[in-house]
Amino acid sequence: MTQKLWVKLTVANIAMLAAVVILTGFTLYRTACFLASNVAGVEGQTQTSFNSSMSSYVWVITLLLIVIGAFFYSIITKRMLEPVNELSRAIQTMKKGEYPTRLTPRSQDEIGELVHHVNHLNFLLEQQESSRNQMLHDLSHELRTPLSNLQGYLEALNKGVIQGDQDIYKSLAEETERVTQLVQGLDEVKKWGRNDEERPMTQQYTAMDKFILQVVQLFEIEYERRGIDLIVNSSPGAASINQQGIQQVLTNLLNNALHYYEGQSPVEVKGESDDSFYTLTVSGPGRPIPSADQNKIFERFYQVDPSRTRTDGGSGLGLAISKEIVEKHDGKIWLETNGRCHSFHVQLPLNTKKHKDN
């Protein structure tokens, strides 16, 4: 591909050079002959001899310039196309499903910018491939336990090793629910993680203090049953949100605070407004989260302690889904902790409304 392009560019440049040089040489030749004819003593045989010599010089110089120009044009064009050749090889490598080594930009022009874009694309593809492989590995790991339990129970029932009773059926239902939650969680990650401009996210201005109270009321009975105090302190403020999405975020945070609760302090939900953002915070005591894991807890399927078996029906996708939803709102979600008491903050813009109400 690049060899053909190099030949085409070289031939085109030589053709243009030859045309310019020949035209210039012919003009000089005609001008010199005209001027010589007006010089006293230059006539007849002398004029003919001058014209012949001048023509020979012009043709020699013209051919020499064309040869030298063609040589330099071919070298310069070949060097200019070397990055294109590297890009072609890199793309061929990517087509095979492999990832080429990073290319080094040789200039700051459009070709150098193209090299930079290809490097960035290669990095993103490699990252996505790694993320996809990790997700598949984690998903298979998460599904293996409930599916193994289901298989074990069903085989035992089929062989008559155990008899069906209410406890067995309850265990089967719990394992089935875990698998269902994993699949539903993956659907939610796909739904909120994709960039679909043709199906914009519906947002509407919402009184956040009333909205928080409505969501928290859904958890009051469960918290009371567990003997955990639930405190709400939200200040007024209106933000443009997708109510279903932000309700899911708050629900995930309250579920985590309930399922991983360890301690005596209450779980507190705060809503604070300033000139630019409305910040929602869920705080409470829980299992220790090492500093090295505080950023990773928002990754899909990530567990702070992989040795723990989930007995609360968690899928490991709640915080990942929450992160996707908050980022769709141009917001931020992060964790602050002192080791035992954890505070999850959700920051939502007050005055940004990217999507119109439907």
C-alpha positions in Angstrom: 0.0 0.0 0.0 2.6 2.5 1.0 5.0 1.4 -1.8 2.3 2.2 -4.3 1.6 5.5 -2.7 5.4 6.3 -2.6 5.6 5.5 -6.4 2.6 7.7 -7.2 3.9 10.6 -5.1 7.4 10.3 -6.5 6.2 10.1 -10.1 3.8 13.1 -9.6 6.6 15.2 -8.0 9.1 14.3 -10.8 6.5 15.1 -13.4 5.8 18.5 -11.9 9.6 19.2 -11.4 10.3 18.2 -15.1 7.5 20.4 -16.3 8.8 23.4 -14.4 12.4 22.8 -15.3 11.7 22.3 -19.0 9.5 25.3 -19.1 12.1 27.4 -17.3 14.9 26.1 -19.5 12.9 26.8 -22.7 12.2 30.3 -21.5 15.8 30.9 -20.7 16.9 29.5 -24.0 14.5 31.7 -26.1 15.5 34.7 -24.0 19.2 34.1 -24.4 18.9 33.5 -28.2 16.8 36.7 -28.6 19.3 38.8 -26.6 22.3 37.3 -28.6 20.6 38.2 -31.9 20.7 41.8 -30.9 24.4 41.8 -30.1 26.5 43.3 -32.8 28.6 40.7 -34.7 26.4 37.8 -33.7 24.7 36.7 -36.9 24.6 33.9 -39.4 26.8 31.0 -38.5 27.7 32.5 -35.2 24.1 32.8 -34.2 23.4 29.2 -35.3 26.4 28.0 -33.3 25.3 30.0 -30.2 21.8 28.6 -30.4 23.0 25.0 -30.7 25.4 25.4 -27.8 22.8 27.1 -25.7 20.3 24.3 -26.5 22.8 21.7 -25.4 23.6 23.5 -22.1 19.9 23.9 -21.4 19.1 20.2 -22.0 22.0 19.0 -20.0 21.2 21.3 -17.1 17.5 20.4 -17.3 18.2 16.7 -17.3 20.6 17.1 -14.4 18.1 19.1 -12.4 15.4 16.5 -13.1 17.7 13.6 -12.0 18.9 15.3 -8.9 15.4 16.5 -8.0 13.9 13.0 -8.6 16.6 11.5 -6.3 15.8 13.9 -3.4 12.1 13.8 -4.0 12.1 10.0 -3.7 14.2 10.0 -0.5 12.1 12.8 1.1 8.8 11.1 0.1 9.9 7.7 1.4 10.9 9.2 4.7 7.7 11.0 5.0 5.7 7.8 4.4 7.7 5.7 6.9 5.2 6.6 9.7 2.3 5.7 7.4 4.0 2.3 6.8 4.3 1.8 10.5 0.7 2.7 11.0 -0.3 0.2 8.3 1.6 -2.6 10.0 0.1 -1.6 13.4 -3.4 -1.7 12.0 -2.7 -5.1 10.3 -1.5 -6.4 13.7 -4.7 -5.0 15.4 -6.9 -6.7 12.7 -5.3 -10.1 13.8 -6.5 -9.4 17.4 -3.1 -8.5 18.7 -1.8 -5.2 20.1 1.3 -3.6 18.5 4.0 -1.9 20.4 3.6 1.9 20.9 4.6 3.9 17.9 6.9 6.9 18.3 5.7 10.1 16.6 8.4 11.6 14.4 6.8 14.9 13.8 4.2 17.3 15.2 2.2 17.5 11.9 -1.0 15.7 10.9 0.9 12.4 10.6 2.3 12.8 14.1 -1.2 13.5 15.4 -2.5 10.4 13.6 0.2 8.3 15.2 -0.8 9.7 18.6 -4.5 8.8 17.9 -3.6 5.3 16.8 -1.5 4.8 20.0 -4.4 6.0 22.1 -6.9 3.7 20.3 -4.5 0.8 20.8 -4.3 1.6 24.5 -8.1 1.8 24.8 -8.7 -1.5 22.9 -6.1 -3.2 25.1 -7.7 -1.8 28.2 -11.2 -2.9 27.1 -9.9 -6.4 26.2 -8.3 -6.7 29.7 -11.4 -5.4 31.4 -13.6 -7.8 29.4 -11.4 -10.8 30.2 -11.4 -9.8 33.8 -15.1 -9.4 33.9 -15.7 -12.8 32.3 -13.3 -14.3 34.8 -15.0 -12.7 37.7 -18.5 -13.6 36.3 -17.5 -17.2 36.0 -16.2 -17.1 39.5 -19.3 -15.5 40.9 -21.6 -17.9 39.0 -19.6 -21.1 39.9 -20.6 -21.2 43.6 -24.4 -20.8 43.3 -24.5 -23.1 40.2 -22.4 -25.7 42.0 -24.7 -25.5 45.0 -27.8 -25.9 42.8 -26.2 -28.9 41.0 -25.3 -30.5 44.2 -28.8 -30.1 45.7 -30.5 -31.3 42.6 -28.3 -34.4 42.2 -28.8 -35.3 45.8 -32.5 -34.9 45.4 -32.5 -37.0 42.2 -30.5 -39.8 43.8 -32.6 -39.8 47.0 -29.6 -38.9 49.2 -31.6 -36.1 50.7 -35.4 -35.5 50.9 -37.0 -32.4 49.8 -38.2 -30.1 52.6 -38.9 -26.4 53.2 -35.2 -25.7 54.1 -33.9 -27.4 50.9 -36.3 -25.5 48.7 -35.5 -22.2 50.5 -31.8 -22.8 49.8 -32.5 -23.6 46.1 -34.5 -20.4 45.8 -31.7 -18.3 47.4 -29.1 -19.7 45.0 -31.4 -19.1 42.1 -32.0 -15.5 43.3 -28.2 -15.0 43.4 -27.8 -16.0 39.8 -30.8 -13.8 38.8 -29.3 -10.8 40.6 -25.9 -11.3 38.8 -27.6 -11.4 35.4 -29.8 -8.4 36.3 -26.7 -6.5 37.5 -24.9 -7.1 34.2 -27.9 -5.8 32.4 -27.8 -2.6 34.5 -24.1 -2.2 33.9 -24.7 -2.5 30.1 -27.6 -0.1 30.3 -25.8 2.7 32.1 -22.4 2.1 30.8 -23.2 2.5 27.1 -23.0 5.8 25.2 -26.3 5.9 23.3 -27.1 9.4 22.0 -30.1 8.2 20.2 -31.7 7.1 23.5 -30.9 10.0 25.8 -31.3 9.6 29.6 -34.5 11.4 30.8 -33.7 13.9 33.5 -36.0 16.3 35.4 -35.4 18.9 38.2 -36.1 17.2 41.5 -36.4 18.5 45.1 -33.5 16.4 46.5 -34.5 16.6 50.2 -38.0 15.1 49.5 -36.5 12.6 47.0 -34.0 11.3 49.6 -36.8 11.0 52.3 -38.9 8.9 49.9 -36.1 6.5 49.1 -35.0 6.2 52.8 -38.6 5.4 53.9 -38.3 2.1 51.9 -35.5 0.9 54.2 -36.9 2.0 57.6 -38.6 -1.3 58.4 -35.6 -3.4 57.4 -33.2 -1.2 59.4 -35.6 -1.3 62.4 -35.8 -5.0 62.2 -32.0 -5.2 62.3 -31.9 -2.8 65.3 -29.9 -0.2 63.3 -30.6 3.5 63.7 -31.2 5.3 60.4 -30.8 9.1 60.5 -31.7 11.4 57.6 -30.6 15.1 57.4 -31.1 16.6 54.0 -31.1 20.3 53.0 -33.3 21.7 50.2 -31.9 21.8 46.7 -33.1 21.0 43.2 -30.9 19.0 40.8 -31.6 17.7 37.3 -31.5 13.9 37.7 -32.8 10.7 36.3 -34.9 9.7 39.3 -34.8 6.0 38.6 -31.0 6.0 38.3 -30.3 8.1 41.4 -32.8 6.1 43.4 -30.8 3.0 42.4 -27.6 4.6 43.5 -29.1 5.5 46.9 -30.6 2.1 47.2 -27.3 0.4 46.5 -25.5 2.5 49.1 -28.2 1.9 51.8 -28.2 -1.9 51.0 -24.4 -2.0 51.4 -24.6 0.0 54.6 -27.1 -2.6 55.9 -25.5 -5.8 54.7 -21.9 -4.9 55.7 -22.9 -3.2 59.0 -20.5 -3.8 61.9 -20.6 -1.6 64.9 -22.9 0.4 67.1 -23.2 3.8 65.4 -26.2 4.8 63.3 -26.3 4.9 59.5 -26.7 8.5 58.4 -27.9 9.9 55.1 -27.1 13.5 54.4 -27.9 15.9 51.6 -26.0 19.1 51.2 -26.4 21.9 48.6 -24.0 24.6 47.5 -23.8 26.9 44.5 -22.8 24.2 42.0 -23.5 20.7 43.4 -25.8 18.7 45.5 -23.8 16.2 47.6 -25.5 13.1 48.9 -23.6 11.1 51.6 -24.3 7.7 53.2 -22.2 7.0 56.3 -22.0 4.2 58.7 -19.8 1.6 60.4 -18.8 -1.4 58.5 -16.1 -4.0 57.6 -12.6 -2.4 57.3 -11.6 -1.3 53.8 -7.8 -1.2 53.3 -6.5 2.0 51.6 -5.3 -0.1 48.6 -8.9 -1.2 48.0 -10.7 2.1 48.3 -10.6 2.9 44.6 -11.1 -0.7 43.5 -14.4 -1.2 45.2 -16.1 0.6 42.3 -14.8 -2.1 39.9 -17.2 -4.8 38.7 -17.2 -7.9 41.0 -14.5 -6.5 43.2 -14.4 -7.9 46.7 -12.4 -6.4 49.6 -12.0 -9.8 51.0 -12.3 -12.5 48.4 -12.1 -15.2 51.0 -15.5 -14.2 52.3 -18.5 -16.0 50.9 -21.5 -13.7 50.1 -24.4 -14.7 52.3 -26.3 -11.4 51.7 -27.1 -11.9 48.1 -24.7 -9.3 46.9 -23.5 -9.5 43.3 -20.5 -7.3 43.5 -22.0 -5.0 40.9 -23.8 -2.4 43.0 -21.0 0.2 43.3 -20.0 -0.3 39.7 -23.5 0.4 38.6 -23.7 3.4 40.9 -20.5 4.8 39.4 -21.8 4.4 35.9 -25.1 6.2 36.8 -23.4 9.0 38.6 -20.9 9.6 35.8 -23.9 9.7 33.3 -25.0 12.7 35.3 -21.6 14.4 35.0 -21.2 13.7 38.7 -18.7 12.0 41.0 -18.8 9.2 43.6 -16.1 8.5 46.0 -15.3 6.9 49.4 -13.9 8.5 52.6 -13.1 6.2 55.5 -11.2 6.1 58.8 -11.0 2.4 58.7 -14.2 1.5 60.4 -16.7 4.3 59.5 -17.2 4.7 55.8 -18.8 7.6 54.0 -19.9 7.3 50.4 -20.3 10.7 48.7 -22.3 11.3 45.5 -21.8 14.8 44.0 -24.4 15.9 41.4 -24.4 19.1 39.4 -27.2 21.5 40.2 -27.3 23.7 37.1 -26.4 21.2 34.4 -29.2 19.7 32.3 -27.7 17.8 29.4 -30.9 16.0 28.5 -34.3 17.5 28.0 -37.3 16.0 29.7 -39.3 13.7 27.6 
